[in-house]
Amino acid sequence: MSAALSRRGFIGHAAAGISYLTMSRLAQAQPVAEPPPRPLQVEHAVAEPVSIEVNARPIPSFEPRDRSRARFGSLDYRGGLVLTSPYRGFGGLSAIRLDARGERFLAISDQGAWFTGALRYSGGKLAGLDDVEAAPLLGAEGRPITEKRLWYDTESIARDGNLVYVGLERVNQILRYDFAKGGTRARGEVIPVPPGVRKLPYNKGLEALVFVPKGQPLANTLIAFSERGLDADGNLVAFLIGGPTPGQFSVRRTEKFDISDAVLLPAGDLLILERKFSWFTGVDIRIRAIPLKSIAPGALVDGPVLFKADLGQEIDNMEGIDAHVTPEGETVLTLVSDDNFSMLQRTLLLQFTLVE
């Protein structure tokens, strides 16, 4: 068993209905049934905006078994951080969006909280977080959405300027926030969704949102991906909401991977972050590139795998991805993990350069 596997030993993940258990392969004699989703831990809910301290420990190498290795598929590792905080509500990060320069971030936890702040760099590598604030996601009445039954599993973010869309997985609803009206203090408005969205499976529903800007195919469309909503052929269901051609399409599902998040690159490729779990091998993640121009109502889309990693590398329950372009023209991918408020998991913030 590798040093990385031994160090992490056990990773528990229940908020998405999956539990990760990393054990010696010799000890994994038989599969174990997945436990039910963990209920909301009310003590972690955010009641009002608050400034918080977040500590960061650098991750100098993505591959502990070969610290000189930097290339992983089509990505070069730039650096990463293990994030901790004395604030009990910090954690469970399920989506992240950065500004165009990769300096400011907006993230959500899967328990109905916003996190905002600044990314600090040193020599082009992540060094820490500054000016971090936590705030509750508010509903139309101005009250935290967590006061409603099951309205806490906030899993995805999409941005259209000041408009921010948030996907709620358990109830398969989408909230729209106008950040011009108070930023994270804005009130959420439920937007109409196709009937198929409401029929997605419990705890395997809305997992990723992407807004297509002007100048791209499908401009002004909100693309919504399910984690493991399957069509009749066993492929992953996704939806085009609004825009010129609303409808439903599918993403080819292979090797039992599920969708965690997605991001649209300026060049027109849609990157999909995926993960899978096995009691025998632990957790695996990968990133696929889907040409945006291939997406249309009724289409079955697919694309090449750019990146794969497992518990032999510095990963955890990776749930969020975003991209920005540096002044030097490099495309940088940022990944974040959901620790599920577990002592056995870590909140990781990782960055890679996409190699053309």
Summary of the structure (lengths in Angstrom):
residues: 356
radius of gyration: 18.9
end to end distance: 33.9
largest distance: 56.3
contacts: 1231
relative contact order: 0.17
helix: 7%
strand: 46%
